[in-house]
Amino acid sequence: MSNNKIIHTQNEYGIRTEAQDFPMMVVLSFIYVCNAKCPNCPYNNSNIRSDYKDAMIMPDELFRKIAVECGKHKSLLRLSGGGEPMLHPNAVELIEFAKKQGCRIGLITNGSCFDKEKLTRLIDAGTDAIEFSVDAGNSETYKKVRPGLNWDRLNQSVKMTKQIRDEKKSDTRIICSIINQQDVDIKAAEDHWRPLVDKIQVRKYLTWGYNEANSADESPYLEPEKHLPCPWLFERLNIDSRGDVTLCGEDIAFEHRFANVKDRMIEDIWKGTEFSSYREKHLNMKGHEIPICSTCADWKYRSWQYNYWKVLDDADTRKSEIIGDER
């Protein structure tokens, strides 16, 4: 979808209706172990992983505490962070647990660690979205942008996911993401993946404060000079494998952590004075006075209209067409 067809701003800004009492999305840095060496990954371009050598994997007990709290509010747990979530030894069991608590689950994966049993369990559990990071439309490009991974294995995983999902007529959405970076043919990638997934998300190339500029599309969503509020503060919360909370996902090293979910309830943190003060600054167009926001190179790519929720809605529409055609 081209940028000029999307409205990224809105008339009034503020906390989303669904996030009044609890974040709509809780983004978990679930694991810091990875089997890929992607050049566009900030974790490969920094010392973050070595700084987490004492907490490379989120403990089961911590995950369950978060899942219980999120489940009460039907919040979405987005399993992301510094590595491949499916390398967590108990990933499937923990996702099953979270779904039983009432959580929604968005799993971001490189697709390298699946087999039929794992995928069947994830889909049977009601995993809401499985998002494959693909970034290419052919094996040659894939070797460059996702070294360490196997193109055929990725395709096998995506096809298997679709086959199981369609046979079970489940509600799991299948999404693939493509980072719009130099030397990647976006159209070729879209053409390759379109028959296999419900939604293709073309992402902006983000620096995260660590990557060198490699974007193939630097057109902003929000005009930087206007300091319009960033939507992330009004919908989502980020937690690392130690339970620490930071203001924003842009702070992937959690250098500006200000709370820990082991000590405080997520609802208390979300409605607490820290987040309230940050939001107030953004609403007053003074977000750039916040240290982490003042150096954010990716603020201009936040959108109030085209976001993860829109991606899920688009995937739902396509999924209904696919499953409907097969009934």
Residue pairs with C-beta under 8 A, 6 or more apart in sequence:
1 202
1 306
3 217
3 219
3 221
6 221
6 303
6 305
6 306
7 305
8 221
8 222
8 302
8 303
8 304
8 305
8 306
9 222
9 228
9 304
9 305
10 304
10 305
13 228
13 229
13 234
13 282
13 283
13 304
14 234
14 283
15 234
15 235
15 279
16 24
16 234
16 235
18 24
18 235
19 234
19 235
19 270
21 73
21 267
21 270
21 271
22 70
22 72
22 73
22 75
22 266
22 267
22 270
23 75
23 235
23 236
23 237
23 266
23 270
24 75
24 76
24 235
24 236
24 309
25 75
25 76
25 77
25 78
25 106
25 235
25 236
25 237
25 308
26 66
26 70
26 75
26 76
26 77
26 78
26 236
26 237
26 238
26 239
26 266
27 78
27 80
27 81
27 236
27 237
27 238
27 239
27 249
28 58
28 63
28 66
28 77
28 78
28 79
28 80
28 81
28 239
28 240
29 58
29 80
29 81
29 82
29 238
29 239
29 240
29 241
29 252
29 254
30 57
30 58
30 63
30 79
30 80
30 81
30 83
30 85
30 88
30 91
30 241
31 56
31 57
31 58
31 81
31 82
31 83
31 84
31 85
31 87
31 88
31 241
32 43
32 48
32 49
32 52
32 55
32 56
32 57
32 81
32 82
32 83
32 241
33 56
33 57
33 83
33 84
33 87
33 88
34 41
34 43
34 44
34 49
34 82
34 83
34 84
34 87
35 84
35 87
35 110
35 112
35 113
35 148
35 149
36 84
36 110
36 112
36 146
36 147
36 148
36 149
37 44
37 147
37 148
38 44
38 135
38 145
38 146
38 147
38 148
39 45
39 144
39 145
39 147
40 135
40 145
40 179
40 181
40 205
40 211
40 214
41 211
42 48
42 207
42 208
42 209
42 210
42 211
42 252
43 49
43 82
43 83
43 252
45 210
45 211
45 212
46 210
46 253
48 82
48 252
48 253
49 56
49 82
49 83
51 253
52 82
52 240
52 241
52 242
55 240
55 241
55 242
56 83
56 241
57 88
57 89
57 241
58 88
58 241
59 241
60 90
60 94
62 241
62 243
62 261
62 262
63 94
63 97
63 98
64 94
64 97
65 261
65 262
66 77
66 239
66 261
66 266
67 77
67 94
67 97
67 98
67 101
67 103
68 101
69 261
69 265
69 266
69 267
70 76
70 77
70 98
70 101
70 102
70 103
70 266
71 98
71 100
71 101
71 102
71 103
72 101
72 102
73 267
74 102
74 103
74 104
75 103
75 104
76 103
76 104
76 105
76 106
76 128
77 98
77 103
77 104
77 105
77 106
78 106
78 108
78 236
78 308
79 85
79 91
79 95
79 105
79 106
79 107
79 108
80 108
81 240
81 241
82 252
84 109
84 110
84 112
84 113
85 91
85 107
85 108
85 109
86 107
86 109
86 112
86 113
86 114
86 118
87 113
88 94
92 118
92 121
92 122
95 105
95 107
95 122
95 125
95 127
96 121
96 125
98 105
99 105
99 125
99 126
99 127
104 128
105 125
105 126
105 127
105 128
105 129
106 128
106 129
106 131
106 308
106 312
107 122
107 127
107 129
107 130
107 131
108 131
108 133
108 177
109 130
109 131
109 132
109 133
110 132
110 133
110 146
110 149
110 154
111 132
111 133
111 134
111 149
111 153
111 154
111 157
111 158
112 149
112 150
112 153
112 154
112 157
114 157
114 160
114 161
116 160
116 164
119 157
119 160
119 161
119 164
120 164
122 130
122 172
123 161
123 164
123 165
123 168
123 170
123 172
124 168
124 170
126 170
126 171
126 172
127 172
128 171
128 172
128 173
128 312
129 172
129 173
129 174
129 175
129 312
129 315
130 161
130 172
130 173
130 174
130 175
131 175
131 176
131 177
131 201
132 154
132 157
132 158
132 174
132 175
132 176
132 177
132 197
133 146
133 176
133 177
133 179
134 142
134 154
134 158
134 176
134 177
134 178
134 189
134 193
135 141
135 142
135 145
135 146
135 177
135 178
135 179
135 181
135 184
135 189
136 142
136 144
136 145
136 146
136 151
136 178
136 184
136 189
137 185
137 188
137 189
137 190
137 191
137 192
137 193
138 151
138 188
138 192
139 151
139 152
141 183
141 184
141 185
141 189
142 149
142 151
142 154
143 151
144 183
145 179
145 181
145 183
145 184
155 196
158 174
158 176
158 193
158 196
158 197
159 196
161 172
161 174
162 174
162 196
162 197
165 172
165 174
166 322
166 323
166 326
169 323
169 326
169 327
171 319
173 198
173 199
173 312
173 315
173 316
173 319
174 196
174 197
174 198
174 199
174 315
174 319
175 197
175 198
175 199
175 200
175 201
175 311
175 315
176 193
176 196
176 197
176 199
176 200
176 201
177 200
177 201
177 202
177 203
178 184
178 186
178 189
178 190
178 193
178 200
178 201
178 202
178 203
179 203
179 204
179 205
180 186
180 202
180 203
180 204
180 205
180 215
180 216
180 217
181 205
181 214
181 215
181 216
182 214
182 215
182 216
184 216
186 202
186 216
189 200
190 200
190 202
193 200
194 200
198 314
198 315
198 316
198 318
198 319
198 322
199 311
199 314
199 315
199 318
201 311
204 215
204 217
204 221
204 298
204 301
205 211
205 214
205 215
205 216
205 217
206 297
206 298
206 301
207 213
207 297
207 298
208 250
208 252
208 298
209 250
209 252
209 295
209 296
209 297
210 252
220 300
220 301
221 300
221 301
221 302
221 303
221 306
222 228
222 230
222 299
222 300
222 301
222 302
222 303
223 300
224 299
224 300
226 285
227 285
227 286
227 287
227 288
228 285
229 279
229 282
229 283
229 285
229 287
230 248
230 282
230 287
230 293
230 296
230 299
230 302
231 302
231 303
231 304
231 307
232 248
232 249
232 250
232 302
233 247
233 248
233 275
233 278
233 279
233 282
234 279
235 307
236 249
237 245
237 266
237 269
237 270
238 245
238 246
238 247
238 248
238 249
238 251
238 254
239 245
239 261
240 246
240 254
240 257
242 254
242 260
243 260
243 261
243 262
244 254
244 257
244 259
244 260
245 257
245 258
245 259
245 260
245 261
245 269
246 254
246 255
246 256
246 257
246 258
246 292
247 256
247 258
247 274
247 275
247 278
247 290
247 292
247 293
248 292
248 293
248 296
250 292
250 296
250 298
250 299
251 292
255 292
256 291
256 292
258 274
259 269
259 272
259 274
261 269
264 272
269 275
278 287
278 290
281 287
281 289
281 290
282 290
282 293
287 293
287 299
288 294
293 299
